[in-house]
Amino acid sequence: MDNFFRKDFAMGMESELMTTSDAAECWGITPRRVQILCDKGKVTGAFRMGKTWIIPKDTPKPIDGRTKASKEQQKQAITLITHERGAGNGRK
């Protein structure tokens, strides 16, 4: 998607979009941290318009990869994938 289309798209959806500052306030983190998460592709649906990140308002806060909850979620995902591969096709 080019910036022109994104700008036209975003103009009609101001009530459904937020900036990094808005997201930071909602999520309880700094605007800089939101920018970093956007740069790393961790914020679903986020896109850049010029120098500004635009984020859908219904986007949940990404799980912080440095926390215990994140590590547990990763462990569960690995277990699920391993289980599906082993049971899915009869091979181990």
C-alpha positions as CSV (number, residue, x, y, z in Angstrom):
1,M,0.0,0.0,0.0
2,D,1.4,3.4,-0.9
3,N,1.3,6.4,1.4
4,F,-1.3,8.2,-0.7
5,F,-3.8,5.4,-0.3
6,R,-3.0,5.1,3.4
7,K,-3.6,8.8,3.9
8,D,-7.0,8.8,2.2
9,F,-7.9,5.6,4.0
10,A,-6.9,7.1,7.4
11,M,-8.6,10.4,6.8
12,G,-12.1,8.8,7.0
13,M,-11.2,6.6,10.0
14,E,-9.9,9.1,12.6
15,S,-12.3,7.7,15.3
16,E,-10.9,4.2,14.7
17,L,-7.2,5.0,14.7
18,M,-4.7,6.3,17.2
19,T,-1.1,7.6,17.3
20,T,1.8,6.2,19.3
21,S,1.0,8.8,22.1
22,D,-2.6,7.6,22.3
23,A,-1.5,4.0,22.3
24,A,1.1,4.7,25.0
25,E,-1.6,6.2,27.2
26,C,-4.0,3.3,26.7
27,W,-1.3,0.6,27.2
28,G,0.5,2.3,30.1
29,I,3.9,2.5,28.4
30,T,5.9,5.3,26.8
31,P,5.4,6.6,23.3
32,R,9.0,5.6,22.4
33,R,8.3,2.0,23.5
34,V,5.2,1.9,21.2
35,Q,7.4,3.2,18.3
36,I,9.9,0.4,19.0
37,L,7.2,-2.2,19.0
38,C,5.8,-0.8,15.7
39,D,9.3,-0.9,14.2
40,K,9.7,-4.5,15.2
41,G,6.3,-5.5,13.7
42,K,4.8,-6.4,17.1
43,V,1.8,-4.1,16.8
44,T,-0.9,-5.7,14.6
45,G,-2.3,-3.4,11.9
46,A,0.2,-0.5,12.5
47,F,1.5,1.4,9.5
48,R,3.5,4.5,9.0
49,M,2.2,7.8,7.5
50,G,5.3,9.9,7.0
51,K,7.1,9.8,10.3
52,T,4.0,8.9,12.3
53,W,2.8,5.4,13.2
54,I,-0.9,4.9,12.9
55,I,-2.5,2.1,15.0
56,P,-6.1,0.7,14.9
57,K,-7.8,1.5,18.2
58,D,-8.9,-2.1,18.8
59,T,-5.3,-3.3,18.6
60,P,-4.4,-5.0,21.9
61,K,-1.1,-4.3,23.7
62,P,1.6,-6.7,22.5
63,I,2.9,-9.1,25.1
64,D,6.3,-7.9,26.4
65,G,8.8,-10.6,25.4
66,R,10.8,-9.9,28.5
67,T,8.1,-11.1,30.9
68,K,7.3,-14.4,32.4
69,A,3.9,-14.5,30.8
70,S,5.6,-14.1,27.4
71,K,8.0,-17.0,28.0
72,E,5.1,-19.2,29.2
73,Q,3.1,-18.3,26.0
74,Q,6.1,-19.2,23.8
75,K,6.5,-22.5,25.7
76,Q,2.8,-23.4,25.2
77,A,3.1,-22.6,21.4
78,I,6.1,-24.8,21.0
79,T,4.4,-27.6,22.9
80,L,1.3,-27.2,20.7
81,I,3.2,-27.2,17.4
82,T,5.3,-30.3,18.5
83,H,2.1,-32.1,19.5
84,E,0.4,-31.3,16.2
85,R,3.4,-32.5,14.1
86,G,3.6,-35.7,16.0
87,A,-0.1,-36.6,16.0
88,G,-1.0,-35.0,12.6
89,N,0.6,-37.3,10.1
90,G,1.5,-40.5,11.9
91,R,5.2,-39.7,11.8
92,K,7.4,-38.6,14.7
